[in-house]
């Protein structure tokens, strides 16, 4: 990028779980470059914390939300540091900052990480440049509905403080690439093999797939699998707690990679060793080998099957040789064209592969591939096994993502397609991440509500508690049919027979009138109230976030009201605040 005045500096820090906040941070950095700012972009955990505390230039924070209002993984260390009581109340008195949050207002804890961060920075003496921005997936334009006007305010405020030394770089000028890519000398087999070798990110452990068993009936519409992995070196792997997640980084299938390479006219060079020379280390993860091949990158790093975001079209615009395509791409990058972009791309879930097929005159130069194509996002799955019971064995309960778009095209999720095509014995890299639910001591009863794959974490809960001789375990499970999708039914019935589990099931389609877990909760109101009010039981809710969490919460409110609590809603709210009612739900 062009040089900027050393005084015109911005630091952009992001906390990103699935890549949206990172993408937004880099979009802001490109706009800053056009306004002649020198910009550095890093994840919050990657940044030197003291550089924030001593910063004399503005810092822009971009953070998403994960779980039930939790901070993203690559922000949590930074956030815990900010919460230290030893930090003076005026420690950030010299800091000018801005915060933009990415969230979904259908969640109860909408944009909580951004709201907490904004408040904490002010508590420590920081001065906001503009008010907090709250991106909302529910907006008809998606996150851009809030981001575009927020950025207008941000640039107006910054340019008032730092007047432009020369005109803004026009949108027609492409920013410099983040790296230089050159093919290495030679094309011998050893060089190719070395360039294609697998690389493990820090904290990642090798595991071998032992089995992949379908848990639902063959004629059931939903395929749910029980995957079992064994760690290659269990002594080197950390033990995980009940409710923790296994994090996998999927790969693209060879057939999809071949199609992408053909579209990009890279097939003849796909296996030639190439060398990556980053201009900025921040955009390319450390685990990416600096000597590799296009095939490896397109298999293990670039998400060629992603639904492209606005930034993809912003960058692709620069490299189109077709006037018609260039005009169309430009429309997709404007605020006025976002509804058209939603119709073309977001609603039909059109993939990068399909977009490139639609736009044959738009191809990306090699040096820009890290600036244009997104990274494959890691996927987190609740672990169903217990480290205390079976150390070295990681079990997952996974629903295969399969659907048809409004174009009637079948879709299978990148990760589940990868898992489905995995043969027993294949090695994968996985790491462990803390979940958002925490078990109480073994003397405290637990009430678990886990319809569908929401049962995954509770299998780990129960296994762990059995090791501790805890028998006050109460599970409410729901599915469509006892004989079609009753997950883990053999193991659950075995625990019931052993007297270590009380099980209450709702099979919604096995009778004329549909029955759901919230009805079973009301039916067992006397038992549940005794557990909650007299034995201080902890309630856990896990599963699909559409309507279930609200319905289940209302059922517990009804139970409290039926037992004489005047303000039952406030009673349950206090349970939530004190950790006696925990939810981990997802869309």
N, C-alpha and C positions, 0 to 999 in steps of 0.2 A: 504494500500500500504506500501511497505517497507520504512524504514526510510531513509532520505536523509540528507546530510550535510546542516546545517542551513544556510550556506552562498550560497548554490546552490538553490535559490528560484526563482520561476516564478509566476507572476500574469497574468492570462488570463482573459480578459474582452470581452464579446460579446454583440452585438446588433442583435437580431434575431426576425424576424416577423413570419416565418412559421416553424422554428426549424432547418433549415439547418446550420445557423451560430453557433447555440448552439451545434449541433452535431459535427461540425468542431472543435469548441473550446475543447470539451471533447476528440476528437481524438488527438489533439495536446497535451492535458494533459497526455494521456496515453503514448505517445511517450516520453514526458518529464520525466515521472516516470521511464521509461526504462533506461533513461540516468542519473538517480539518482538526479533529481531535486525535491524539495518539491514544490507542485503546489496548487494554489488556483484558482478556476474558478467561476466567477460571471457574471451576466449581468452588463452592464455599469451603469445603474440606481441603481442597488443594491449595488454597490461598494461604499466604503467611498472615496469621491473625494480627500480628503486631503492625503489619503494613496497613491494615484497616484502621487500627487505633492511632496511627501516626499520620494518616493520609492528609495531605493538604489539598488534594483534588477530589472532586465528587466521586462517590461510589454508588453504582446502581445495582440493586439486588433484584433478582428474578427467581421466584420459587414456586414450585407446584405443590400439590397436596397428595399424599398417599394414604392408603388405609382409611381410617376414620379420623381425618383431620391431623395426620401425623406429618412430620418433616420427611422429605426424601432422604434416601440413604446417604447421598454425598453432601448433605447439609447438616447431618446430626451432630458431628463432632464440633463444628463451628457453633451450632446453636447451644450445645451444652457448655461450651466455653463462655458464651455470652451470658449464661445464667449464673456464673460463679458469683457468689456473694462477696468475694474479696475484691471484685472490680469496683473502683471508685464511681460514685454516681455521676461524676462529670468527666469520665474517661474519654468520652467521644465528643467533648464540647467543641472540638475543631472540625468535626466531620459534617459535610453536607451529603445528604443521601436521598435516594428515591427507591421505592419498593413497588414492584408489580407482582401480583399473585395470579396463579393459574388454578382454577378450580371449577366446580360444578355446583350450582346453587340448589340442586335437588338433594345434595348431601346436607345433613344437619350441621356439620362443622365446615361450612363453606369457607375456603381460603384461610383456615385457621393459622397455618404456618406464616403466611404473609402478614396477617393481622398481628400475630404475636411478635414477629420480627420488627415490624414497624413500631409497635408500642415499646419494645425493649430498647431499640436504638434511641428513641426519644428519652426514655428513662435514664439512659447513660449520657445524655446531653447532646445527642446528634440533632441536626437541624434538617427537616425535610425540605427538599427543593420544590416538590409538588406533593399533593395529597396522594395517598396510596391508590394504586390502580388494582381493580379486581376483575380479572378476566373470567368469563363465565361460559362454559361449554353449552349452557342452555340458551344463550343468545342466538338469534337466528343467523347471525354471521359468525358464530363460534367465538373463540377468544379474541379475534380481531375486532369484534364489536366494541370492546372496551380498550383494547391496546392502541388502536389508531388515534382516537382522541386523546388518550393519555400521553402518547408520544408527542403529539402536537404541543401539549402543555409543557412537557419536559424540555423540548428543544427551544421553545419560546423563553423559558426561564433560564436555560443554560446560555443561550445566545445573548440574553440581556446581560449576563455576568461576564461572558467571554465573547465579545463582538467578533464577527467573522473577519479574518485577515484578508480574505479574498472570496470570490463567489463560491457558493455551494457546488460541489462536483455534480454535474447533471446525471440523472438516472440512466442516461444512454451509455455512460462510461462504466465498464466492468471493473470491479475491484481487483487488485492483484491476487493471484492464487496463494493459498496457504502453504503450499509446498512445491518443490520441483521434483518431477518424476522422470527418471531416465532408465532405459533398458541397460542392463549390465553387459559387459563384454562376455562373449562366449555363450554357448547354448548346450553344454554337455549335460548328461543325465544327472550327474552328481550335483551340479549347481541347481538344477530344477528341483530335485528332491529336497535339497537343503532349504530352498526358498519356500517350499510348500509344507514344511514341517509345522505341526501344531504348536501353538503357543498358549500358555496358561497365564491368565492375569493373576496378580498378587491375591492371595487368599483363596484361590481356586484349587480344588482337589480332584484328582482323577477318580472316576467311578465306572464300574462295569455294569451294563444292563444285564440283569439276570432273567427277568421275565416281564412280559407285557400281556396281561390277561383282561379280556373284556368282562366287565362286571354286570352289564345290562343284557337283557335278552336279545338274541340275534335279530328279532323282528321289532325291537323297540327303536323309536326314531332317534334317540340320543345314545351315542356310543360313549360310555364312561370306562376308563381303563385304570387298572391297578398296576403301576410300574414299580418294579423292585430293583434297586441298584445296590451294589456292594462297593465300598470304598477300596481303592487299590492299596492304600496305606492307612488303615484305620487308626494306627498308633499316632500318626502325624495329624489326623483330623481332630478338630475340637468337638467336644460333646455339645449337643444342642438341647435346648429346653423345649418342653411341650409348647406347641403353638408357634414354634419357629418355622422358617421357610427354607426350602432349597431353591437356589437361584440358578437358572440355566440360561446359557446364551445359545439359542438355536442356530442352525445353519440352513442356508437355502439348498434345495434339492438340486442335484446335478442337471436335471432336465431344464429347470428354470434358469440356472446359471448359463447353460449352453444357449438358450433362447436369448438371454440378455446380451451375451457376448456377440452373438450373431447380429442383433439389432444395432449394437454400438460399433460394428465392423472391427471387432477386436479378436475374433476367433483365431486368426493366424498368429497373434502375439500373446495369447492367453497364458501360455506356459513358459514364456521367456522370463528369466529372472529380471526383476527391476529393482531400482534403489530409490527410496523415498528420502528426500532432504527437506524436512519441515522448515518453513520460515518462522513458524511460531509453534513451539512444542505443545501449546495448550489445546490445539484442535485435534491432534492425533494421539490417542491413548498410548501409554508407555508399552503396553503389551503387544502392540502391533509391530511385527518385525520390520526393520528398516530395509531389509532385503527380502523380497517376496515375489509373488506373481499376481497378475490380474485375476486369474482363476481363484486363487486363495482369497483375495480380497472380496471378490464377488460371492464367494461361498460363505466365508466366516465373518465378514465385517459389514458390507453394504447391504442395507435392507431393500433389495431390488423389488420385493413384493409389497412394499409399504404403500399406503394411500398417501400420495405426496402432499406436503403442506404448501402454503403460499410461497415460502422461501424457495422451494424447488423451482417454481415457475419464474420467480424473480431472477434466479441465476440462469435458468435455461434460456431465457429471453436473449441473453447476450450472445448465445452461440447458435442461434437459428439462422440458417441461410435462406429461409423462405419468408418472403414478405408477408404472406397471408398468415403463416404460423406466428411470425413475430408480432403481428398486430393482435392476434388472439392471446398470445402469452402476456403481452403488455396489459390487456384488459383484465387478465386474471390477477395482476399485481396491484391493481388500483382498489381503493376503498369502494368505488362504485361497482366494480366488477366482482365483488365477493359473493353476491347472490348467484351470479352465473357460475362462479367457481364451485360453489356448493352443489349446484345442479349437475355440473359436468363431472365433478370428482368425488366430493365427500358423500353425497347421498347414494350414488351407485357403487361406492367403495372401489373406484377405479384404481388400479395399481400403477406403479411406475412403469412396469413392463408394458401395460396396456396404453399408457399415455405416450410412451416412446413409439409404440406401434402406430398411434394416431398422428404422430408428428415426425414423419421420416426425415424432414429437413432440419431437425434440431438434435444435434449431437454434442457431447461434452468433451472438450480437450482433456487429455490425461492429467495435466497439472491441476485441473479444477475438480477432480473427482471427489476429493474430501470436502469441498465446499458445496457440492451439489447433492450428492447422494447421502441419505441419512444412515446412521449406524443402526445395526440390528439391536433392538432393545432386549435387555434381559427379561426373563419371565420368572415370576415367583410363584411357588406352589407350597401350600401348607404341607408339612411332613406328617404322614400318618403313623409312622413308627416312632418308638421311643428309644432314645439313646441309652437310657438305663436298662432297658430290656434286651435290645439287640444292637449293641454298639457296632458301628461299621456298616449297618444296613439302613438304607434310606428308602422308604416307601412313599409313593405319591398316589393320590386319587385325582385323576385328571379327566375332565369332560372335554371331548374332542370338539373343537370349534368348527362347525360345518353349517353353512347356510347358503341361500341363494340371494343374490342382489336384486335390485329392482330391474336390472337388465336380464334377470333370470339366468345369470351366470353362477355356477357353483363356486363356493369359496371354502377353503379349509385354512385355518390359522397357520401361520408360518411355524410356530413352535409345535403345535399338535401334529402337523403334517410331518415335521422332522421326527418327532417321537414315534409316530405310527410306522415310519419307514425304517426305524432302527432295528437292527437284528440283535438277538441275544449275544452277549460277548462284546458288543461295541463299547468303546471307551468314550466317556464324555467328561467335560469339566463342570463341576458344580461348586457353589460356595453356600455358606449358611448366613442367613440374615434373621435378626430378631423379629418375632411377630409382635402384634399389638395387644395380644391377650396374655395375661399372667395368672397362673394358678395360685390359689391361696394355700395355706398349710394343709397337711393331710387330714386334720381334724375338722376342717370346715367343709360342709356339703357343697357340691357344685351342681348347678342346674344348667344343662346344655341344650340349646335349641339349634339344630343343624339340619335343615331340609336339604336334600340333594347333596351336592359335593361340599356343602357346608359342614358335613360330618368329618371331613378329612382331618382337621386339627384335633377334633374330639377323640378320634381313635388314638392319637398320641397322648392326649390328656388321660384317658382311661387307662392305657397301658402303664403310664408313669405312676398313676395313683395306686394301681394294683401292686406295683413294686413296693410302695410305701404302706401297704395294707389299708388303704383308704377305700371304704366300701359305700360311702354316701354319695353315689354317683347317679344322677338322674338325667336321662337323655330323651328329648323329644325329637323324633325324626319324621320327616315327611317326604313323600314321593308320589308318583302317579299310581303305581300298582305294586302290590306285594310280590307279584310274580314277574315283574318286568324290570324294575329299577330300584329294588330294595338293596342298597349298597352295603357291603360288609355284613350281610344278614347272618351268615353262619357264625362269625366271630361274636357278633352282638348277642345272639341267642345262647352261645356258650357262656358268655359272661353272666347273662341272666340266670342260667342254670347253676352257675357257681356262686350266685348270691352277691356279686360285686357290682351289679348294675340293675337299675329299674328303668325299663324301656317303655316308652309311649309312642305309638306310631299313628300317623295319619296318611292313609292311602287315598288320595283325592278322587281317583277315578274308579275305585272298586265298588262303588254303590251309586245309586241314582243321584243322591245329593252329595255334592263335593264336600270333603272334609279336609281341613288344614290344621297345621300345628297349633295355631292360636286357639282353635276350638278345644283341642286336647288340653291346652294350658288352663282354660276356664273350667273344664270338667274336673281337673285336678287341683282346683283352687284351694281347698282346705289343706291338702298335703303341702302345696307350694308355700302357702302363707305360714304354715308351721315352720317350714325350713327357713324361710326368709326372716320372719319376725322373731322366732325363738332361737334358731341355731345360726343366724347370720350367714345364710348361704349366699354364694356368689353366683350370679346369672351370666351366662355366656351365650351370645347369639352370633351365628356365622352362616353366610350363604348369600344368595342373590339379593342385591340392594334395591330392586325395583319397588316392591310394595311390602315385602315380607318383614323387614325390620320395624316399620311403622305399625303394622298389624300386630306383631308380637309384643312390641312395647305397649300398645293399647290393651292387649290381653292382660299383661301384668298390672297395668293401671286398674283395669276392671277387677282383678283379683284383690288388690289392695282396697279398692272402694267397697267391695262386697264384704270386707272384714272390718269396716268401720273407720277407715282412714278418711278424714274430711277432704284433704287436698291430695288425692291419690297421685295426680300427675306430678306434683311437687315431690312427693315421696320417692317416686321412681327417678325423678331428676336428681335427687340427692344421692340415690344409689349410683347413678352414673358418675356424679362428681367424685364420689369416694371410692370408685373402682369396684363397687359391688354389682354393677351391671355393665358388662363390656360387650361391644359389638365389633365384629370384623366382617364387613360385607363389601361386595364388589358388583360391578356391572359386567 
